[in-house]
Amino acid sequence: MSKLKNSIIRKSLLSINKSELEVIKEILKLRGNSIHINENYKESSKAIAYCQKKKANLFISSLKENSEYKLVIGRIFNKDLIDLVKFDIINTKSFKEYNKIPPEVFSKSALIISNLKDERLINLFIDVFNNRSLKINLDSVNYSWVINEINGIIKISYNRILKDMSLDEIGPSIELKVNDYYFNEEKFNMSIPVKNKKQKNVFKSVYHDKIGKIYKDKQNLNFVKKNRSQAKKFVE
């Protein structure tokens, strides 16, 4: 099980839908930083163009195929797809169906991923639902997204964190099954930021001489004795 923290930094997500499912609307509202456009999702090239126009690197769309609803999630880097996943939507449940106090919008939330073995899917869901943070007050985190896989069915649900740290599912929730998956490993590796390596203090020259720098504290020259040159007068 992996648990990640939240912050105010989040990647923009573009929702491409003519007729968006109610549960998807609720999820995106709770997620925040989501852009909605009234278009039909037909192919990935159109989605890439929409993302470029709206300056988003993630997109999501719900569509109907043969009377069944599908969910498509994709990521983009340098005007090309990193990955594209099509899910069958098995079940949905609006927070209104839970008959509980509705969640507060724009509240801080954690992300818990359990039993999901596909590292690429884990990475995708982290991009969609999680925020990176360096410092956070755990007392201010009152909600958590929980993503759990059982027998190939991935359930995403929104939960309230109780005082005893147990979870109370309050919705919305959606159950998904992977239908199709495209993954570009080269683009994925290119999208990972590379940290500049620090130059080592000791290195070898072309003549194999070991060269290094020695750092010393700054000296106070006021206390250093100096030999002053004296002018002498010669008398003839």
C-alpha positions in Angstrom: 0.0 0.0 0.0 1.3 3.4 -0.9 0.2 6.7 0.7 1.1 10.1 -0.8 0.6 13.6 0.4 -1.2 16.5 -1.2 -0.2 20.1 -2.0 -1.4 23.2 -3.9 0.6 22.2 -7.0 -1.3 20.1 -9.5 -1.1 19.3 -13.2 -3.9 20.7 -15.3 -6.4 18.1 -16.6 -8.6 18.7 -19.6 -12.0 17.1 -19.7 -13.2 16.5 -23.3 -16.9 15.7 -23.1 -20.2 16.5 -24.8 -22.2 14.6 -22.3 -20.2 14.1 -19.2 -21.2 11.5 -16.6 -22.4 12.9 -13.3 -19.8 11.0 -11.3 -17.0 12.2 -13.5 -18.2 15.8 -13.0 -18.1 15.2 -9.2 -14.6 13.6 -9.3 -13.2 16.5 -11.4 -14.8 19.1 -9.1 -13.2 17.5 -6.1 -9.9 17.2 -7.9 -9.7 20.8 -8.9 -7.6 22.5 -11.6 -9.7 20.8 -14.4 -10.6 22.5 -17.7 -13.9 21.5 -19.4 -14.6 21.7 -23.1 -17.7 20.7 -25.0 -16.3 18.4 -27.6 -16.6 14.7 -28.5 -13.6 12.6 -28.0 -12.9 10.8 -31.3 -9.2 10.2 -31.6 -6.0 10.9 -29.7 -4.6 13.4 -32.2 -7.7 15.7 -31.6 -7.1 15.3 -27.8 -3.5 16.3 -28.2 -4.5 19.4 -30.2 -7.1 20.4 -27.5 -4.5 19.9 -24.7 -2.0 22.1 -26.6 -4.6 24.8 -26.9 -5.6 24.7 -23.3 -2.0 24.1 -22.0 -2.9 20.8 -20.3 -0.8 17.7 -20.2 -3.5 15.3 -19.0 -6.9 14.6 -20.5 -9.9 12.6 -19.6 -13.1 11.7 -21.5 -16.2 9.5 -21.0 -17.8 8.1 -24.1 -20.4 5.6 -25.1 -19.6 2.6 -27.3 -22.2 0.0 -28.1 -24.5 1.2 -25.3 -21.6 0.9 -22.8 -19.7 3.7 -21.2 -15.9 4.0 -21.4 -13.4 6.2 -19.7 -10.3 7.4 -21.5 -7.3 8.9 -19.7 -4.2 10.1 -21.5 -0.9 12.0 -20.8 1.0 14.1 -23.2 4.7 15.2 -23.5 6.2 17.3 -26.4 3.0 17.1 -28.5 2.9 13.3 -28.3 1.2 10.6 -26.2 3.0 9.1 -23.3 0.2 6.7 -22.6 -3.5 6.3 -23.2 -5.8 4.0 -21.2 -9.3 3.0 -22.1 -11.4 1.6 -19.2 -14.7 -0.1 -19.2 -16.9 1.6 -16.6 -18.4 -1.2 -14.5 -20.2 0.8 -11.9 -20.6 4.4 -10.7 -22.1 5.9 -7.5 -22.7 9.6 -6.9 -22.0 11.1 -3.5 -25.8 11.8 -3.4 -26.5 8.1 -3.3 -24.4 7.7 -0.1 -26.8 9.8 2.0 -24.0 11.3 4.0 -22.6 14.8 4.5 -21.3 15.8 1.2 -17.5 16.5 0.8 -16.1 20.0 1.0 -14.8 21.3 -2.3 -11.1 22.4 -2.5 -10.3 20.5 0.7 -6.8 18.9 1.1 -6.8 15.2 0.4 -4.4 12.3 0.5 -4.0 9.4 -2.0 -4.0 5.8 -1.0 -3.2 3.1 -3.7 -3.7 -0.5 -2.6 -3.3 -3.9 -4.5 -2.6 -2.2 -7.8 0.4 -4.0 -9.3 0.9 -2.3 -12.6 3.5 0.4 -12.0 2.5 2.4 -15.1 -1.1 2.6 -13.9 0.1 3.6 -10.4 2.1 6.4 -12.0 -0.8 7.6 -14.1 -3.2 7.7 -11.1 -0.6 9.6 -9.1 -0.5 12.2 -11.9 -4.3 12.5 -12.0 -5.1 12.5 -8.3 -2.0 13.4 -6.3 -0.1 16.6 -5.5 3.5 16.7 -4.5 4.4 18.5 -1.3 7.4 19.0 0.9 5.6 19.9 4.1 2.0 19.4 5.2 0.1 19.5 8.4 -1.6 16.1 8.6 -4.3 17.5 10.9 -5.5 19.6 7.9 -6.0 16.5 5.7 -9.7 15.4 6.1 -10.2 13.4 3.0 -8.5 10.7 0.9 -8.8 9.2 -2.5 -8.6 5.4 -2.3 -7.7 3.4 -5.4 -8.0 -0.4 -4.8 -7.8 -3.3 -7.3 -9.7 -6.6 -6.6 -9.9 -9.3 -9.3 -9.0 -6.9 -12.1 -11.6 -4.3 -11.0 -10.1 -0.9 -10.0 -12.3 1.0 -7.6 -11.7 4.8 -7.1 -13.5 6.3 -4.1 -13.5 9.4 -2.0 -13.3 8.9 1.7 -13.6 11.0 4.8 -10.7 10.5 7.3 -12.2 10.1 10.8 -10.5 11.0 14.1 -9.3 7.5 14.7 -7.7 7.6 11.2 -10.2 5.1 9.8 -11.9 5.8 6.4 -15.6 6.5 5.8 -16.5 6.2 2.1 -18.7 9.1 1.2 -18.4 9.1 -2.6 -18.3 9.7 -5.4 -16.9 6.3 -6.5 -16.3 4.5 -9.8 -15.3 1.0 -10.8 -13.1 0.4 -13.8 -11.6 -2.4 -15.8 -8.7 -1.9 -18.3 -10.0 -2.4 -21.9 -7.0 -1.1 -23.9 -3.6 0.4 -23.1 -1.1 2.3 -25.1 2.3 3.2 -23.5 5.3 4.9 -25.1 8.3 4.1 -22.9 10.6 6.4 -24.8 8.3 9.4 -24.3 7.8 8.4 -20.6 11.5 8.4 -19.9 12.0 11.7 -21.7 9.3 13.3 -19.6 11.1 12.5 -16.3 13.1 15.5 -15.2 16.8 14.8 -14.8 18.7 16.5 -12.0 22.0 18.1 -12.9 24.8 16.2 -11.3 27.1 18.2 -9.0 30.7 18.5 -10.3 33.1 16.5 -8.2 35.7 18.4 -6.3 38.5 15.9 -7.4 39.0 15.0 -11.1 41.7 13.7 -13.4 43.3 15.8 -16.2 44.1 14.5 -19.6 47.5 13.7 -18.3 46.0 11.6 -15.4 47.0 14.2 -12.8 44.6 14.3 -9.9 43.4 17.8 -9.5 41.2 19.1 -6.7 40.2 22.3 -4.8 41.1 23.0 -1.2 38.7 25.3 0.7 40.0 27.3 3.7 38.4 29.8 6.0 39.0 33.4 5.1 42.0 34.7 7.0 42.0 38.0 8.9 45.0 39.8 7.5 44.9 42.4 10.3 46.7 40.0 12.6 49.4 38.9 10.1 52.8 40.4 10.6 54.2 42.1 7.5 57.8 42.9 6.6 57.7 46.4 5.4 60.5 47.6 3.2 62.4 50.5 4.6 64.0 53.3 2.6 67.6 54.2 3.6 69.2 57.5 3.0 72.8 57.4 1.9 75.0 60.4 2.8 78.0 61.0 0.7 
